[in-house]
Amino acid sequence: MSAPLRPRPAAPHGPAVLGNPATSRLLTVGVVGAGRVGAVLGAALVAAGHRVVAVTGDSGASRARLALLLPEVPRRLVAAVAHAATDLLLIAVPDDALAGVVADLAARGVLRPGQVVAHTSGAHGLAVLAPAAEVGARPLALHPAMTFTGTPDDLARLAGISYGVTAPAELRPLAARLVADLGGVPEWVAESDRPLYHAALAHGANHLVTLVNEATDRLRDAGVARPEKVLAPLLRAALENALRLGDDALTGPVSRGDAGTVQRHLDRLAATAPDSVPAYLALARRTADRAIAAGRLRPVDAQSLLGVLADGNREVAL
């Protein structure tokens, strides 16, 4: 069941006092981008008592999301949204489009001194907001470490999640307040570390989806009618153990040095799904390295296994 929106009682209307979370009143907010992230965060800000006064979104999917999540908020053109967002402009557009959107807003003169301009990109920090900062706006990078569907169900998932935040020192109190209003916890990420931060999240979450779907496909190839039923308890346990135990959670043929088993895996994969072989090899080799470093696999026991993985690499290269 979708989580209901329960706005907090609004503070008396008046100019927001930005930067002091103890005395700040509600913020007047505009959202550029009614994608999965922007629409959900906009709805969460409304539920926290803030005033989302305008949003962009012209596609059919965007309109459907807005009807579910922000039905009372008018859709406007980008410049009009920026003008209406007297306190906070939240830009939630794809990573590669962000620089162009910010530069265009700054060039059109619709940003104002003191206005907070925040983006939700994990890959970018404050540098991408330089055109906004040059006209006096206050830059903020505010990335929710969560996957979104763009439905009301996402609101329940926001509780307790982390936000990768990069902010000037004077804006940290407001950033902390916004994250708290969204039910989250700030993780302060240095500007230079944003690419590494985002790479870690993409590697863990996006590649996990690919890995699960690869495993699902191979089980179907093996004649399993409902691979999701087989994988669900195994993968949940593996994830929980990995988060709790780190490399001590490693199990399976690589962590045991079972070279013969791994060779049979590679042989059958090469015959059935050759496109899966490079990923299997890369992950198996990295798993072996981590198992050796953690003391789970003795180097002497790993020699045959590493030979199989090296032979597999040569076969793939051919």
C-alpha positions as CSV (number, residue, x, y, z in Angstrom):
1,M,0.0,0.0,0.0
2,S,1.3,3.5,-0.9
3,A,2.4,5.6,2.0
4,P,0.1,8.5,2.6
5,L,1.4,12.0,2.5
6,R,1.0,13.6,5.9
7,P,2.1,17.3,5.7
8,R,3.4,18.8,8.9
9,P,1.6,21.8,10.1
10,A,2.9,24.8,8.2
11,A,5.0,27.4,9.9
12,P,3.7,31.0,9.7
13,H,4.2,32.3,6.2
14,G,7.1,34.6,5.7
15,P,10.7,34.7,4.3
16,A,12.7,31.6,5.1
17,V,15.7,32.2,7.3
18,L,18.2,30.0,5.4
19,G,21.1,28.4,7.2
20,N,19.7,28.1,10.7
21,P,17.8,24.8,11.1
22,A,16.5,25.8,14.5
23,T,14.8,29.0,13.3
24,S,14.1,28.3,9.6
25,R,10.5,28.5,8.5
26,L,9.1,26.6,5.6
27,L,10.8,26.9,2.3
28,T,9.3,27.9,-1.0
29,V,10.5,25.2,-3.5
30,G,10.5,24.6,-7.2
31,V,11.4,21.3,-8.8
32,V,13.0,21.1,-12.3
33,G,12.5,17.5,-13.5
34,A,9.5,15.4,-12.7
35,G,11.4,12.1,-13.1
36,R,11.4,9.4,-10.5
37,V,13.7,11.2,-8.1
38,G,12.4,14.8,-8.5
39,A,8.7,13.9,-8.2
40,V,9.3,11.8,-5.1
41,L,11.5,14.3,-3.3
42,G,9.1,17.0,-4.1
43,A,6.3,15.0,-2.5
44,A,8.5,14.3,0.5
45,L,9.2,18.0,0.9
46,V,5.5,18.7,0.8
47,A,4.9,16.1,3.4
48,A,7.6,17.8,5.6
49,G,5.6,21.0,5.5
50,H,7.5,22.9,2.7
51,R,5.7,24.7,-0.1
52,V,6.5,23.2,-3.5
53,V,5.0,25.9,-5.8
54,A,6.0,24.8,-9.3
55,V,7.5,21.9,-11.2
56,T,8.5,21.0,-14.7
57,G,7.4,17.9,-16.5
58,D,5.9,17.6,-20.0
59,S,6.2,13.9,-20.9
60,G,3.3,11.5,-20.4
61,A,5.3,9.6,-17.7
62,S,6.1,12.9,-15.9
63,R,2.5,14.0,-15.9
64,A,1.4,10.6,-14.5
65,R,3.9,10.9,-11.7
66,L,2.8,14.4,-10.9
67,A,-0.8,13.4,-10.8
68,L,0.1,10.8,-8.2
69,L,2.7,12.6,-6.1
70,L,2.2,16.4,-6.6
71,P,-1.4,16.8,-7.9
72,E,-1.8,20.3,-6.5
73,V,1.5,21.7,-7.8
74,P,1.2,23.6,-11.2
75,R,3.4,22.6,-14.1
76,R,5.5,25.4,-15.5
77,L,8.3,26.0,-17.9
78,V,11.8,25.8,-16.4
79,A,12.4,29.6,-16.2
80,A,9.0,30.0,-14.4
81,V,9.9,27.3,-11.9
82,A,13.2,28.9,-11.2
83,H,11.6,32.3,-10.7
84,A,8.9,30.9,-8.3
85,A,11.4,28.9,-6.2
86,T,12.4,31.8,-4.0
87,D,14.2,29.7,-1.4
88,L,15.2,26.4,-3.0
89,L,15.4,25.2,-6.6
90,L,15.8,21.5,-6.8
91,I,17.2,20.3,-10.1
92,A,16.6,16.5,-10.7
93,V,17.6,15.9,-14.3
94,P,19.9,13.2,-15.8
95,D,23.7,13.6,-15.0
96,D,24.7,14.5,-18.5
97,A,21.9,17.2,-18.8
98,L,22.7,18.9,-15.5
99,A,25.4,21.3,-16.6
100,G,23.4,22.5,-19.6
101,V,20.3,23.2,-17.4
102,V,22.3,25.1,-14.8
103,A,24.2,27.2,-17.4
104,D,20.9,28.0,-19.2
105,L,19.2,29.1,-16.1
106,A,22.1,31.3,-15.1
107,A,22.3,32.8,-18.6
108,R,18.6,33.7,-18.7
109,G,18.9,35.6,-15.4
110,V,16.2,33.7,-13.6
111,L,18.4,32.8,-10.6
112,R,18.8,35.2,-7.7
113,P,21.4,35.9,-5.0
114,G,20.7,33.9,-1.9
115,Q,18.5,31.3,-3.6
116,V,19.7,27.7,-2.9
117,V,20.2,25.8,-6.1
118,A,20.5,22.1,-5.4
119,H,20.9,19.1,-7.6
120,T,20.2,15.4,-6.9
121,S,23.0,13.9,-9.0
122,G,25.4,11.5,-7.3
123,A,28.1,11.9,-9.9
124,H,28.4,15.7,-9.6
125,G,29.3,17.9,-6.7
126,L,29.4,21.7,-6.6
127,A,31.5,22.4,-9.7
128,V,28.5,21.8,-12.0
129,L,26.7,24.6,-10.2
130,A,29.4,27.2,-10.8
131,P,27.2,29.2,-13.2
132,A,24.6,29.5,-10.5
133,A,27.1,30.5,-7.9
134,E,28.5,33.2,-10.1
135,V,25.2,35.0,-10.1
136,G,24.9,34.7,-6.3
137,A,22.9,31.5,-5.8
138,R,24.0,29.1,-3.1
139,P,25.1,25.7,-4.5
140,L,24.2,22.3,-2.9
141,A,24.6,18.7,-4.0
142,L,22.0,16.5,-2.4
143,H,22.0,12.9,-3.6
144,P,19.6,10.2,-2.1
145,A,21.3,6.9,-2.0
146,M,18.2,5.0,-3.0
147,T,16.7,3.5,-6.1
148,F,13.3,5.0,-7.2
149,T,10.2,3.8,-9.0
150,G,8.6,7.2,-9.1
151,T,5.5,6.1,-7.2
152,P,4.1,6.9,-3.8
153,D,5.6,3.6,-2.5
154,D,9.0,5.3,-2.7
155,L,8.0,7.7,0.1
156,A,8.1,4.9,2.7
157,R,11.6,3.9,1.5
158,L,13.0,7.3,2.3
159,A,13.0,6.8,6.0
160,G,16.6,6.3,7.3
161,I,18.3,6.4,3.9
162,S,21.6,8.3,3.4
163,Y,22.1,11.4,1.3
164,G,25.5,12.1,-0.2
165,V,25.8,15.9,0.5
166,T,28.4,18.3,-0.8
167,A,27.9,21.9,0.5
168,P,29.8,25.0,1.3
169,A,30.4,25.3,5.1
170,E,27.8,28.0,5.6
171,L,25.2,25.9,3.9
172,R,25.7,22.7,5.9
173,P,23.1,23.5,8.6
174,L,20.4,24.0,5.9
175,A,21.5,20.8,4.1
176,A,21.3,18.9,7.3
177,R,17.9,20.3,8.0
178,L,16.6,19.3,4.5
179,V,18.0,15.8,4.9
180,A,16.3,15.5,8.3
181,D,13.0,16.8,6.9
182,L,13.2,14.1,4.2
183,G,13.8,11.5,7.0
184,G,17.4,10.8,6.0
185,V,20.9,11.0,7.3
186,P,23.6,13.2,5.7
187,E,26.9,11.7,4.5
188,W,29.3,14.6,3.8
189,V,31.2,13.9,0.6
190,A,34.1,16.0,-0.5
191,E,33.9,17.5,-4.0
192,S,36.9,15.5,-5.2
193,D,35.3,12.3,-3.9
194,R,32.0,12.6,-5.7
195,P,33.0,10.3,-8.7
196,L,34.3,7.6,-6.3
197,Y,31.2,7.9,-4.2
198,H,28.9,7.5,-7.2
199,A,31.0,4.7,-8.7
200,A,30.7,2.7,-5.5
201,L,26.9,3.1,-5.5
202,A,26.5,2.3,-9.2
203,H,28.9,-0.7,-8.8
204,G,26.9,-2.0,-5.8
205,A,23.3,-1.3,-6.9
206,N,23.2,-1.1,-10.7
207,H,25.6,-4.0,-11.2
208,L,23.7,-6.0,-8.6
209,V,20.6,-5.8,-10.8
210,T,22.6,-7.0,-13.8
211,L,24.2,-9.8,-11.8
212,V,20.8,-11.0,-10.5
213,N,19.3,-11.0,-13.9
214,E,22.3,-12.9,-15.3
215,A,21.8,-15.5,-12.6
216,T,18.1,-15.7,-13.4
217,D,18.7,-16.2,-17.1
218,R,21.2,-19.0,-16.5
219,L,18.8,-20.8,-14.1
220,R,16.2,-20.6,-16.9
221,D,18.8,-22.1,-19.3
222,A,19.3,-24.9,-16.7
223,G,15.5,-25.6,-16.9
224,V,14.5,-23.9,-13.6
225,A,10.9,-22.7,-14.1
226,R,10.9,-20.1,-11.4
227,P,14.4,-18.9,-10.9
228,E,13.3,-15.9,-8.7
229,K,11.9,-18.4,-6.2
230,V,15.3,-20.2,-6.0
231,L,17.4,-17.0,-5.9
232,A,15.3,-14.8,-3.5
233,P,16.3,-16.5,-0.1
234,L,19.8,-17.2,-1.2
235,L,20.5,-13.6,-2.4
236,R,18.8,-12.0,0.6
237,A,21.0,-14.1,2.9
238,A,24.1,-13.3,0.9
239,L,23.5,-9.6,1.0
240,E,22.7,-9.5,4.7
241,N,25.8,-11.5,5.5
242,A,28.0,-9.4,3.2
243,L,26.8,-6.2,4.9
244,R,27.3,-7.7,8.3
245,L,30.4,-9.7,7.9
246,G,32.3,-8.2,5.0
247,D,34.6,-10.7,3.3
248,D,34.0,-13.3,6.0
249,A,30.6,-13.8,4.2
250,L,32.4,-15.4,1.2
251,T,31.3,-18.9,0.4
252,G,31.3,-21.1,-2.7
253,P,33.9,-22.7,-5.0
254,V,36.2,-19.7,-5.5
255,S,36.6,-19.1,-1.7
256,R,37.4,-22.8,-1.4
257,G,39.8,-22.9,-4.3
258,D,37.7,-25.5,-6.1
259,A,39.4,-25.1,-9.5
260,G,37.7,-28.1,-11.1
261,T,34.2,-26.8,-10.3
262,V,35.1,-23.3,-11.6
263,Q,36.5,-24.9,-14.8
264,R,33.2,-26.8,-15.4
265,H,31.3,-23.5,-14.8
266,L,33.3,-21.8,-17.5
267,D,33.0,-24.7,-19.9
268,R,29.2,-24.8,-19.7
269,L,28.9,-21.0,-19.8
270,A,31.0,-20.8,-22.9
271,A,28.7,-23.3,-24.6
272,T,25.4,-21.9,-23.3
273,A,25.9,-18.2,-22.7
274,P,29.3,-17.0,-23.9
275,D,28.5,-13.4,-23.2
276,S,28.4,-14.2,-19.5
277,V,31.9,-15.6,-19.4
278,P,33.9,-12.3,-19.2
279,A,31.7,-11.1,-16.2
280,Y,32.0,-14.4,-14.5
281,L,35.8,-14.4,-14.9
282,A,36.2,-10.8,-13.7
283,L,34.1,-11.4,-10.6
284,A,35.7,-14.8,-9.9
285,R,39.2,-13.3,-10.1
286,R,38.2,-10.4,-7.8
287,T,36.6,-12.8,-5.4
288,A,39.7,-14.9,-5.3
289,D,41.9,-11.8,-4.6
290,R,39.6,-10.7,-1.8
291,A,39.4,-14.3,-0.3
292,I,43.2,-14.5,-0.3
293,A,43.6,-11.0,1.3
294,A,41.0,-11.9,4.0
295,G,42.7,-15.2,4.8
296,R,39.7,-17.2,3.6
297,L,41.8,-18.8,0.8
298,R,45.5,-19.8,1.2
299,P,47.7,-18.8,-1.7
300,V,48.9,-22.4,-2.0
301,D,45.3,-23.6,-2.4
302,A,44.5,-20.8,-4.9
303,Q,47.2,-21.7,-7.5
304,S,45.1,-24.1,-9.5
305,L,42.1,-21.8,-9.4
306,L,44.1,-18.8,-10.5
307,G,45.5,-20.9,-13.4
308,V,41.9,-21.8,-14.5
309,L,40.9,-18.1,-14.4
310,A,44.1,-17.1,-16.3
311,D,43.4,-19.8,-19.0
312,G,39.8,-18.5,-19.2
313,N,41.0,-15.0,-19.7
314,R,43.2,-16.1,-22.6
315,E,40.2,-18.0,-24.2
316,V,38.0,-15.0,-24.0
317,A,40.7,-12.7,-25.4
318,L,40.8,-15.0,-28.5
